[in-house]
């Protein structure tokens, strides 16, 4: 019987083992001396996981997508409000057409 890579539970024979891309390691390189360079690289690989771990990973992926969408929409709203504020402040206070007093 295979074991889940994440939680180490035994996966029953009648259940089809699921293969998912999971983080399997990390490489960290540091450069000492005059320069303070640091390089971190995560390594991923296909591993067998149980149904509950696969569902949890999919849930986290959906949460990440929703967070990215939320941040994008927030940025669009902020840019829109700033543009609107500049447009309102740029108008001629005398009520003219805004073409330099023509």
N, C-alpha and C positions, 0 to 999 in steps of 0.2 A: 504494500500500500504506500502511495506517495505521501509526503508530508508537505504542508503549507510552508512556503518560504518565509512568510511574515510572522505567523503565530505558532508554527510547528505542530499544529494539530494534524492528526492522521486523517486523510481523505478516504472515505470508504470506496471500495472497488466499484460499487454500483453508481456512484457519482462520477461524472466526467470531470477530470481535473481541468481547471482553467489556467491558461497561460496568460500572464500579464507582464507588462513592462514595469519593472520595479527598480529602485535604486539599490545597487549592490555594493557600491564603494565610493570612495572619494580620494582624490590625490591632491595634496597640498604642497606647493613648492614655494620656498621662501628664499629670497636673495639677501644676504647680509653684506654689509659694507656701506659704501656711500649712498647707494640707492636703496630705497625701501620698497622693493617690489614684492608682491604676493600674488600667487596664482592658485586658484582652487578650481578643481574640475570634478564634477560628479559623474560616476559611471553607472549606466543602466543596462539591464539585461532581461531577457525573457525567463521568467520563473513560474513554477506551478504554485497557485494559490487556491485557498478554499473559497466557497461561495460568499461567505460573510466578508472576508477580506477584499474580494473582488468588488462587492457591492459598496464597501466603505471607500475604496479607491475611486470608484465611479462617482460617488457622492462628493468626495473632495474635489474631483475634477470639475464637476458641475458648479460647486461653490466658487472655485477659482474663476470659471468663465463668467459667472454672474457678477463677481467682484470686478473683473476687468470691464464688463459692460457698464456697471454702475460708475466706475471711475471715468470711463469715456464719456458717458452722458453728462456727468457732473462737469467735466472739462468743457463740453460743448455749451452747456448752460452758462458757465462762467464767462467763456469767450463771447457768447451772445449778449450777456448783460453788460460786459465791459464795452463792447462795440456799440450797444444802444446808448450807454452813458456818454461815450465820446460823440456820438451822432447828435444827441440832445444838447450837449455843451457846445458843440461846434456851430449850432444854429445862430443866426444873427439875433441879438437881444432886442433890436429895434423892430423886429417883426418883418424885416425885408426878405428878399428872396435868397439871401445868403451868397450873392455873387459879387462881393466886394463893394457894395454900395451902388450898384448899377440900377 
